[in-house]
Amino acid sequence: MNGNVISIAPEESASLAARLLNRYNVGALPVCGAGQILRGILTDRDIVMRCIAADGDPEHTPVKEIMTRNVATVLPEDDVRNAARLMASKQVRRLPVVENGKLVGMLSLGDMAKSQMFDMEASKALSEISANIKRR
């Protein structure tokens, strides 16, 4: 888990979100309200598909209008193998780590792949995610 997470508020613009994604070289931003309470998640793909491709103006589109709600999450004490299975079943590469509804970190397939203990779980999850994408 990475505990150094860059997040964005729901009222911020899609344009700011895109700049943060680029600056920090990440593919997703947790969307948090007051007290770091997780409200959703925003990916680079969300910005493209739900804003730009829909003829929206990223400078004037609030993140809350294009974010994904009802995000799959894990707890800090959850087993990494279960997290990998959740990623595969939900077709996601990142999971916010929450405690009492509050964002405390992010777990990514990349984090898992870097750990030799869990590189096989990451590989299997990515394989399942990729296989399901091809079927769409």
Backbone as a ProteinNet text record, in pm:
[ID]
protein_1_A
[PRIMARY]
MNGNVISIAPEESASLAARLLNRYNVGALPVCGAGQILRGILTDRDIVMRCIAADGDPEHTPVKEIMTRNVATVLPEDDVRNAARLMASKQVRRLPVVENGKLVGMLSLGDMAKSQMFDMEASKALSEISANIKRR
[TERTIARY]
85.2	0	89.1	46.7	114.5	33	92.2	23.3	34.8	117.4	134.8	42.8	-82.1	-181.5	-220.5	-220	-268.7	-417.6	-500.2	-644.3	-695.4	-821.2	-882.2	-1022	-1066	-1199.4	-1303.1	-1425.8	-1530.7	-1560.9	-1539.1	-1571.7	-1463.9	-1345.9	-1236.3	-1266.3	-1195.4	-1221.8	-1151.2	-1207.9	-1146.1	-1010.3	-996.2	-869.3	-759.9	-792.6	-696.9	-663.3	-763.5	-740.6	-642	-659.1	-568.9	-426.4	-411.7	-278	-214.3	-293.9	-241.2	-201.1	-284.3	-250.6	-117.2	-98.3	25.1	144.2	128	237.1	289.3	197.8	237.7	247.6	226.6	240.5	158.9	31.3	-60.8	-178.9	-248.4	-361.1	-496.4	-499	-626.5	-606.6	-711.2	-712.4	-833.5	-812.3	-927.9	-994.5	-1125.4	-1200.5	-1247.2	-1200.1	-1227.2	-1292.9	-1388.6	-1452.4	-1376.9	-1441.1	-1380.6	-1336.8	-1222.6	-1172.5	-1121.5	-1089.7	-1039.9	-1139.8	-1269	-1372.4	-1383	-1366.7	-1368.1	-1508.4	-1517.7	-1645.6	-1649.9	-1532.9	-1527	-1383.6	-1367.5	-1234.4	-1245.3	-1139.9	-1136.7	-1013.1	-1032.6	-920.4	-900.8	-785.9	-760.6	-865	-906.6	-1009	-1143.9	-1178.5	-1302	-1302.1	-1188.7	-1179	-1200.4	-1136.7	-1149.1	-1290.3	-1340.7	-1468.8	-1590.7	-1588.2	-1706.7	-1705.7	-1592.7	-1586.6	-1551.2	-1429.4	-1381.2	-1458.8	-1473.6	-1545.3	-1693.4	-1744.3	-1885.6	-1900.1	-1797.1	-1795.2	-1804.8	-1756.8	-1752.1	-1627.7	-1630.4	-1515.7	-1446.2	-1326.4	-1257.1	-1234.1	-1221	-1197.5	-1321.4	-1438.5	-1564.3	-1645.3	-1586.1	-1655.1	-1603	-1689.7	-1644	-1618.8	-1519.4	-1483.4	-1604.3	-1689.3	-1804.6	-1900.2	-1897.6	-1986.2	-1934.8	-1805.8	-1749	-1678.8	-1672.5	-1603.4	-1685.4	-1618.9	-1685	-1721.9	-1848.2	-1896.2	-1899.3	-1934.6	-1942.8	-1814.7	-1705.3	-1573	-1545.9	-1488	-1441.4	-1322.4	-1320.5	-1212.7	-1166.5	-1053	-1002	-964.3	-952.4	-907.2	-757.2	-689.6	-544.5	-503.9	-587.9	-552.2	-598.2	-662.7	-710.1	-593	-617.6	-518.2	-496.1	-371.1	-337.1	-393	-397.3	-451.8	-599.7	-673.4	-814.3	-827.5	-737.7	-738.7	-715.6	-623.7	-596.2	-719.1	-787.8	-910.4	-1018.6	-1028.6	-1125.3	-1093.6	-965.7	-925.1	-967.5	-942.3	-977.1	-1128.3	-1205	-1350.4	-1414	-1357.3	-1411.7	-1347.4	-1247.7	-1179.4	-1110.4	-1039.7	-967.3	-822.7	-736.4	-593.9	-548.7	-641.8	-610.9	-728	-697.3	-801.3	-766.6	-858.7	-836	-838.4	-751.5	-747	-813.4	-920.4	-996.7	-1007	-1016.7	-1038.5	-1142.1	-1256	-1368.8	-1413	-1414.1	-1456.5	-1352.5	-1241.7	-1136.6	-1023.7	-981.4	-873.5	-741.4	-674.4	-544.3	-434.3	-470.7	-369.7	-432.8	-347.1	-390.3	-307	-371.7	-303.4	-318.7	-207.6	-213.7	-149.9	-183.7	-117.8	32.2	72.2	214.5	282.3	215	269.8	288.7	188.1	193.8	302.7	317.8	417.5	559.3	579.6	712.4	752	652.6	678	690.5	804.6	823.3	727.9	679.5	585.4	452.9	413	280.3	283.6	397.4	405.3	319.4	302.5	217.4	69.7	26.7	-111.8	-138.7	-41.3	-56.2	-64	21.4	22.8	-110.1	-161.8	-288.8	-403.5	-406.9	-513.1	-506.9	-387.4	-373.4	-415.6	-380.4	-419.6	-571.5	-638.7	-785.4	-849.8	-792.3	-845.2	-830.4	-713.2	-686.1	-771.7	-791.5	-874.4	-1017.6	-1069.9	-1207.2	-1222.1	-1119.6	-1123.6	-1135.8	-1063.3	-1065.9	-1203	-1279.3	-1411.2	-1517.3	-1493.1	-1593.7	-1618.7
-118.1	0	123.4	222	350.9	445	493.4	583.6	729.5	758.4	894.8	914.1	946.7	951	1094.6	1126.7	1255.9	1237.8	1322	1312.7	1448.1	1450.2	1573.2	1586.4	1708.8	1735.8	1727.6	1689.7	1674.4	1802	1917.7	2045.5	2094.5	2034.8	2078.2	2042.7	2106.3	2086.8	1963.2	1911.4	1800.2	1841.6	1967.2	2019.3	2009.7	2049.7	2037.2	1889.8	1803.8	1660.4	1608	1648.6	1604.5	1651.5	1774.5	1826	1747.5	1712.2	1633.9	1493.6	1431	1299.1	1303.7	1406.1	1422	1452.8	1547.7	1590	1475.6	1395	1287.7	1151.5	1150.5	1029.4	913.3	941.2	839.5	828.4	717.4	694.8	719	744.2	765.1	853.4	929.1	1013.6	977	944.5	929.3	1065.9	1067.2	1191.6	1191.2	1290.5	1293.9	1424.4	1411	1526.6	1565.3	1643.5	1688.8	1569	1582.8	1476.7	1354.9	1371.2	1262	1145.8	1177.4	1075.8	1046.3	920.5	880.7	895.8	968.1	989.8	917.1	891.9	827.6	818.8	789.5	784.2	838.8	902.1	960.8	911.2	857.2	809.5	901.1	885.7	960.8	925.5	800.9	757	823.9	843	913.6	1054.3	1121.9	1258.6	1259.1	1165.7	1160.6	1120.7	1012.2	958.6	1036.1	1079.1	1142.8	1294.6	1350.5	1496.4	1536.8	1510.3	1559	1497.9	1366.2	1301.3	1338	1381	1422.1	1572.8	1633.6	1776.8	1865.1	1814.5	1896.3	1982.4	2083.7	2172.4	2133.4	2073.3	2027.7	2138.3	2261.1	2372.8	2402.6	2371	2402.3	2279	2162	2038.9	1994.8	1993.1	1947.1	1795.7	1756.8	1616	1531.8	1583.1	1505.4	1465.1	1536.8	1503.2	1387.5	1358.5	1255.3	1143.1	1151.5	1049.2	920.4	812.9	685.4	681	650.6	638	489.5	458.4	318.3	242.3	293	239.1	114.9	14	-102.9	-58.2	-97.5	-58.2	-178.4	-160.8	-260.6	-190.2	-270.4	-221.7	-244	-168	-185.4	-328.3	-397.6	-532.7	-643	-608.5	-709.8	-784.8	-909.7	-994.6	-948	-940.4	-893.1	-985.7	-1114.1	-1207.8	-1177.9	-1146.7	-1111	-979.6	-885.9	-758.7	-783.4	-872.3	-903.6	-965.7	-1054.2	-1114	-1007.7	-913.8	-804.9	-717.7	-686.2	-608.5	-679.4	-809.5	-886.2	-886.7	-910.1	-918.5	-783.8	-675.4	-541.1	-472.9	-539.9	-485.7	-353.1	-345.3	-224.2	-258.9	-161.3	-181.1	-113.9	-42.9	28.3	17.7	6.2	3.8	104	194.4	280.8	195.9	230.7	164.5	260.7	214.1	301.3	239.8	329.1	290.3	385.3	330.5	412.2	514	473.5	559.6	661.1	666.4	765.4	703.4	773.5	726.3	725.9	609.8	600.9	554.4	515.1	471.3	419.9	375	313.9	189.1	87	-36.4	-53.9	-70	-86.8	-218.9	-263.3	-382.3	-360	-238.1	-205.7	-225	-182.5	-202.7	-351.5	-429	-572.9	-638.3	-593.7	-652.5	-624	-509	-474	-560.6	-614.5	-701.3	-844.5	-904.9	-1041.9	-1138.8	-1102.9	-1190.3	-1201.5	-1093.3	-1090.4	-1066	-1086	-1059.9	-1157	-1279.4	-1375.2	-1335.1	-1284.7	-1238.8	-1121.9	-1029.9	-914.4	-959.9	-1053	-1104.1	-1171.3	-1251.7	-1321.1	-1220.4	-1120.9	-1019.9	-942.5	-901.1	-826.4	-912.5	-1038.6	-1129.5	-1139.8	-1151.1	-1160.9	-1030.1	-917.2	-787.2	-773.2	-805.6	-793.2	-887.8	-1009.3	-1106	-1056.5	-999.3	-949.4	-826.8	-744.3	-626.4	-670.1	-773.1	-821.4	-873.4	-923.7	-980.3	-874.1	-751.8	-645.5	-603.3
0	0	0	-73	-73	14.7	121.5	212.7	172.9	74.1	23.2	-95.7	-71	-177.5	-209.1	-335.7	-382.7	-410.5	-351.5	-374.1	-424.1	-460.5	-510.6	-449.7	-432.4	-377.6	-490	-456.6	-559	-636.2	-574.1	-638.8	-734.8	-730.1	-817.1	-962.6	-1053.2	-1196.3	-1251.9	-1358.8	-1430.2	-1484.2	-1517.9	-1567.3	-1459.7	-1337.6	-1227.7	-1204.6	-1209	-1190.8	-1294.9	-1419.3	-1525.9	-1499.1	-1452.9	-1421.4	-1306.3	-1205.6	-1092.8	-1137.8	-1220.6	-1273	-1347.2	-1426.8	-1502.7	-1411.3	-1322.7	-1234.4	-1148.3	-1094.8	-1004.2	-1073.1	-1204.6	-1284.9	-1227.2	-1202.6	-1152.1	-1247.5	-1240.7	-1330.6	-1268.4	-1135.9	-1068.3	-946.1	-916.4	-796.7	-712.2	-585.6	-497.7	-481.9	-478.3	-458.4	-313.9	-238.9	-95.2	-54.7	36.4	96.5	222.3	306.1	431.7	514.6	578.1	664.1	589.3	460.5	375.7	363.4	373.5	353.5	203.5	166.5	26.1	-33	-143.6	-214.1	-348.1	-405.4	-536.6	-582.9	-711	-771.1	-913.2	-958.7	-1091.9	-1164.6	-1283.8	-1364	-1484.3	-1547.1	-1669.9	-1775.2	-1776.6	-1871.9	-1844	-1716.2	-1681.4	-1740.6	-1730.2	-1782.4	-1933.5	-2001.6	-2147.2	-2190.3	-2134.7	-2181.8	-2131.5	-2006.6	-1948.1	-1957.9	-1995.8	-2007.3	-2150.5	-2190.5	-2320.4	-2437.4	-2439	-2549.4	-2549.5	-2434.1	-2424.2	-2446.9	-2506.5	-2537.1	-2413.6	-2300.2	-2178.9	-2177.3	-2095.8	-2078.7	-1948.6	-1955.9	-1835.9	-1732.6	-1779.3	-1687.5	-1603.2	-1656.5	-1587.2	-1546.2	-1559.5	-1520	-1384	-1282	-1150.5	-1150.3	-1076.3	-1063.4	-1022.9	-935.4	-886.5	-997.8	-1111.2	-1222.7	-1307.8	-1300.1	-1387.9	-1311.9	-1180.3	-1101.5	-1096.2	-1062.5	-1037.8	-890.2	-865	-727	-690.8	-568.2	-524	-558.2	-509.4	-538.2	-453.6	-514.9	-440.4	-356.4	-230.2	-138.7	-58	7.5	101.1	231.2	335.1	465.4	477.1	562.5	576.4	613.3	689.1	733.5	638.2	527	432.7	369.3	335.1	271	126.8	86.2	-48.3	-155.9	-128.1	-226.8	-253.1	-147	-163.4	-239.4	-213.5	-286.6	-435.3	-468.3	-609.3	-675.3	-602.8	-657.7	-678	-584.3	-597	-717.9	-737.5	-854.6	-982.5	-988	-1108.3	-1130	-1024.4	-1041.4	-1073.5	-1022.1	-1046.7	-1167.3	-1227.7	-1345.2	-1316.4	-1203.3	-1164.8	-1133.2	-1146.1	-1119.4	-990.8	-928.1	-803.7	-708.5	-579.9	-477.7	-368.6	-338.3	-222.1	-94.6	-2.8	127.1	225.4	289	378.9	517.4	613	751.1	807.8	849	896.4	791.7	664.8	555.7	511.7	582.1	556.8	473.7	369.5	283.9	360.9	361.3	428.8	334	210.6	115.8	-12.3	-102.8	-228.8	-250.2	-302.3	-338.2	-488.3	-557.2	-702.4	-742.6	-863	-916.4	-923.3	-954.3	-960.2	-825.8	-717.8	-583.2	-556	-593.8	-570.1	-654.3	-778.3	-867.1	-817.6	-754.1	-701.9	-583.3	-514	-399.9	-449.6	-432.5	-480.2	-411.7	-292.8	-222.3	-296.7	-368.2	-428.9	-579.4	-643.1	-786.1	-867.1	-820.3	-891.8	-883	-765.4	-750.6	-843.7	-852.2	-941.1	-1085.9	-1122.3	-1259.4	-1294.9	-1204.1	-1228.3	-1240.5	-1150.8	-1156.6	-1287.9	-1328.5	-1453.9	-1572.4	-1568.8	-1676.3	-1686.6	-1571.2	-1572.3	-1617	-1574.1	-1615.7	-1767.8	-1817.8	-1961.7	-2044.2	-1996.7	-2069.3	-2079.8	-1974	-1975.7	-2062.4	-2072.7	-2159.6	-2305.4	-2342.4	-2481.4	-2521.2	-2424.1	-2453.9	-2475	-2435	-2444.5	-2585.3
[MASK]
++++++++++++++++++++++++++++++++++++++++++++++++++++++++++++++++++++++++++++++++++++++++++++++++++++++++++++++++++++++++++++++++++++++++

